[in-house]
Amino acid sequence: MTTPAPRRQLRVLIIEDHALFAESLELALNLDGYDVRRLPIPEVSAAQALLASVVRLHPRIVLLDLDLGQFGDGIRLITPIVRTGANVVVVTAATDRARWGEALRNGARKVLSKSQPLNEILSTVRRINQGFPVIDVEEREALIAHWQEQTKERGALESRLALLTPREEVVLGELMQGHTVSDIAASSVVSAATVRTQVKSILAKLEVSSQLAAVGLANQSSWRPPSERRPPRSSD
């Protein structure tokens, strides 16, 4: 067990885009005697600047949200922050347990829900300072296993979606927009029978029995039709 640092010497960094929650957290930690700092949320392209600020401030503990507004997913910050020597505690409104597992797999010490009392966060900060564990091994392993299972399932779904031909991708995209077989046939200037054959092939490749299930699978995988994908960047 490490020797606890005096609270006034223990720097806690808050990376949180919800202003009211961040202010409440900062106030509670200040009242508890900690040296608290807040970092502004950067643009997506400014991750390195944020990490440079973490290195410069040299916090012992970083309280990190996962949904950082314009920056996006905070999970990608966990490993780089941990490499600076800081302890990362995720404080999030996200309820997806697989996402919690991913945060732990990337190096977070613990994941806390924003719905929990602030005292739970303060207790976690105190335990880290005192060198105590903050999560049971069983809980950590279960959350990581949940993430790994979801990742495996997502990979299987993506493999099935990759079997679609370019034309089938277009048809699936039309189905996702709520268009009927007749609508798709009319817009593509082909027969309804042709579209039905394409839909049947889509269902077989995705291993589902209905158009609704195919659309649900595509949404579950965050799949996007060709019309919504970004064109490749020009090399000129």
N, C-alpha and C positions, 0 to 999 in steps of 0.2 A: 504494500500500500504506500502510495506517495505521500509526502508531507504536504498538507493543504496549504495553499497560498492565502495570505490575508485577502479578504474579499476586495478591498480597495485596490489590490494589485492584480486581481483576476479580471482580465479584459474579456468581455462578452460582446460579440459582434452580431448584429441583427440584419438579416437580408430578407426583407418582407415587403411586398408591394401593397398590402392592405394598411393604409395609414393609421386608422383608428386602432387596429390590433397591435401594430408596431409600437405606437405611442403608449398603449397600456402595458405592453411587455417591457418597454424601456423604463417606464415609471416604476413598475414593480421591482425590476432588477436594481434600479438606482436606490430605491428605498431599502433594499436588502444589502446595500453597500458595495455593489459591483461597479467596475469601470465599464460603462456600456457605450457602445458606438453603433450608429446605424449607417448602412451604406445605401446610396441611391441605386435604384434598379436601372441597369444600363440597357442600351439597345442590344438587339440580338448580336450584332457584330462587335460588341465591346466587352466580350467575356474576358479577354486578356487584361483589359484595364481594371475590371473588377477584381480579378485574381491578384493583380499587382497591388491593389489597395489592401487586400487581405494580407499579403506578405508584409507590406509596409506597417500595418497596424499590429501585426503579430498577436492575434487573439488566442486565448487558450480554448475558448468555446465559440462556435458559430451556430446560431439558431437560424435555420434556413427553411424558407417556404418552398414548396414544389411548383406552385403555379405563380410565376413571376410576371404576369401581365405581358408587356411588350417583349420581354426577354424570352418568355416561353417556359420550358420545363427546367426546373432547378436541379433535377437529378444529375444533369451533366456537369454540374459544378462540384458535386460531392467529392469525387476522387481527386481532382486537382486541389481542392481545399484541404483534404486530409493529408495530401503530400506536403503541405506547408507546415504540418505539425499540429494543426488545430483539430479539436474534437468537434464533429458535426452532429448536431441534434436537429432532426427534421421536425418542424411544427407545421402541420398542414390541415386543410379542410378536406383533403381527398380521402375518400373512404375505401378506395380500391386496395385491398390487402396485398395483391400482387405488386402493386406499385410501392407499397411499404417494403416488401421484400426486396425489390430492386434497389431501393435506397440503402437498405442494410447491406446488400451484396456489394454495393459501390463504396462502402466504408462508413456509413452513418453509424453512430453509437446507439441511437434509439430514434424511433418515430413516435411523435405525440400528436394527438388530435387537438385541433383548436377548440373543440367542444369541451375539453377537459379544463378543470380549474387552473388558473395561473400558478397555484401552489404546486401543481404537478411538475410544471416546467422549472420552477425554482428548486424543487427537490432534486430534479435531475441534474441541474447545474451544480448543486451542492455535492451530490454524490460523485460526479465526475471530478470535482476539485479535491475530494477526499480520497480519490482513487478506488472507489467502490464500483462494482458492476451496476449497470442501469437497465439491463434486460436479461431475462432468463435465457439460457442456452436453448432450451426447448422451443420457446416462443420465437427466437431469432431463426432457428433452423426451419420451423414450420412456415414462417413468412417467406423465407428464401425459397423453400420448396414449392410454395404456391406460385411464386413468380416464375420459377423454372418450368413448372407445368404449363402455365399460361403461355410462356415463350415457346414451348414445344408445340402447343396447340396452334398458336398463331403461325408458326413456321409451316405446319401442315396445311393450314388454310391458304397461306400464300402460295404454297407449291401447287395446290389445286387451281387457284386463280391463274397461275402462270401457264396452265395448259390451254387457256382460251386462245382462239385465233383472234387476229385484229378485228374481224367482223363481229365475232361473238362478244368481244369487249365493248364494241359500240352498242350492241343490242342490250347487254347487261346494264350499260350506262343509261340507256333509254328506260329500262325497267325501273332503275333506281329513281328516275325522275317521275315515276307514276304513269308512264305511257303504256298503252295497251298494245297488243299484237297488231291490231288494225292501225293504230297510230304509227307504229314503227314501219309497217308495210307501206303506208301512204307516204311517209317522209323519205323512205329509201327507194321508192318506186320499184317495189318488188311485190310478189304475191304474199298474202297472209300465210299460205302454206309454207312458203320459204322461211318466213320468220318463225313459224311454229317449229320447223325442223331445227333452226338455229337455237331456239329456246330449249328444245329437248336435249340438244348436245350440251348446252350450258349446264342444265340440271344434272346430266350424267357425269360431267367432268367435276362438278362441285359436290357430287354425291348427296344431292338434296332432292326432294320430291315435289317442290312447288316454287313458283316464281317468287313468292313472298320469302321463302327460306333462302333462296339465292341472294335476294336483295339484303336480307338480314346478315348473311355470311359476309357479303362484300362490305357492308357497313362495319361489322365487327372487326374486320381486318384493316379498316381505314383505307380500303381500296378506292381508287378514283378512276373513272373512265378516261380514255385518251383525250377527250375534249377539255378535261380539267387539269391535265398534267402540264407542268411547265415545259416549254420547248427548250431544247438544248441551247446553251449559251453559244453565241457565235464566236468563232476563233479569230475574227477580223479585229 
